[in-house]
Amino acid sequence: MAQSGKKNLALFQSLRKEMAAKAKAVGKTDVPNLQESMVEVHVYGGTKSKAELPPQHDKGKDVKRARAVLIGTGSASGAGSASGDKGPKSGLIELPEISVRKDIAINFPNTIINSIDGVEADHIVRTMVEFGSKALILSRRVGSLYRREVKEGGREKVEELQGKVDKLEEEKAALEKAKESWEVERKRLATWRVRCLDSEEKLNKRIGELEEDYDKLKEKYDEVVGELDDLKNSIIQEHTNGFEKGLRQAAFFHREIDVTDVKFGVNKDVIDGRLVNEDEGSAGEEAEEREEKKAAEEVNEAVDTGEVAPDAAE
C-alpha cells in the first residue's frame, strides 16, 4: 500500500510538472482548473464542439447541467436513423462537476470512437456517471497526495522555523533572567539611594544646627572681645588716673616738684636706679634673658663633652 502511494505521488508530481510546463508555453504560469467554463469535446463523426457548463443551483454544488451541442446527421441509437430523420441538434445531460484544463487536448483512436458510437445512449450516460464518480474519488486521492507532498516539503521549513523559535525562547529566557538580576540591582540601588538621601538630609540638618551654634558663638565672642577691649581701656585709664593722682600727691607734699615736667610719664619706671621707659626695660630684659639662655647652653655643651664636671657647672 505504501509503494502504491509513492507511485501515485510520483505520477502526480510528473503530471503537475508537465502541466506547469504547458502553462508556461502558452504564457500562463498560474492557470487554475476551470479557468474558463468552455471545454472541447469529441462527438460523432470525429468533429469537435464546445460545451458550456453553467452552474445549476438546485442540484447541489457538485452537479452542473452541461448543454452539449451535438453536430452530426443523427443519433446512433437507431430511432432517428431508421426513419431517416435527423437527430436532435442539442440536448441536456445531467453530469457531475468536471474540471478540465483548457490547454489539455484529449485524443482517442478512431476504433474507440467507433465503439462508443455503437453504444446506446443510456449505457453511455451510465458509463459517464461511473467514470465521473471514479474521477471524483481519484481527485480526492490526488488532493490528499498533494497535501502530503506539501506537508513533507514544508516539514524541513517547519523544523528550521521551530529551531529559530527554540533559539528565540532560549534568548527570551536569558533576557528574563538578566531582567530579574537587573531588577534586584535596581532595588538595591534604590535602597542605597534612599539611605543616601536620608543621610544627606540628616547631615544638612546637622550642618544647619552647627551654623546656628557658630553664629551664636560668634556673637558671644564678639561680645567678649568688646568687653575685653572695654576692660583694657578701663585698666589703662585707671592706671593713668592713679599715676596722675600720685603726681598730685607728690606735688602736694613737695612744693618744689613740677608735675607738668616732661620727665614724668606714666610709661616710665625706675629700674636699677635708672629712670627708663617700660618699652626699653622690656627690651633690656629680653636681651638679658637671651644672654642667660646662651650661657646655659654653653655650660650644658661643656658638661656633655666632659670638659666641665657637673658639680662645677652648678
Buried (B, 14 or more C-beta within 10 A) or exposed (E): EEEEEEEBBEEBEEEEEEBEEBBEEEEEEEBEEEEEEEBEBBBBEEEEEEBBBEEBEEEEEEBBBBEBEBEBEBBBBEEBBEEEEEBEEEEEEEBBBBEBBBEEEEEEEEEEBEEBBEEEEEEBEEEBEEEBEEBBEEEEEBEEBBEEBEEEEEEEEEEEEEEEEEEEEEEEEEEEEEEEEEEEEEEEEEEEEEEEEEEEEEEEEEEEEEEEEEEEEEEEEEEEEEEEEEEEEEEEEEEEEEBEEEBEEEBEEEEEEEEEEEEBEBEBEEBEEEEBEEEBBEEEEEEEEEEEEEEEEEBEEBBEEEEBEEEEEE
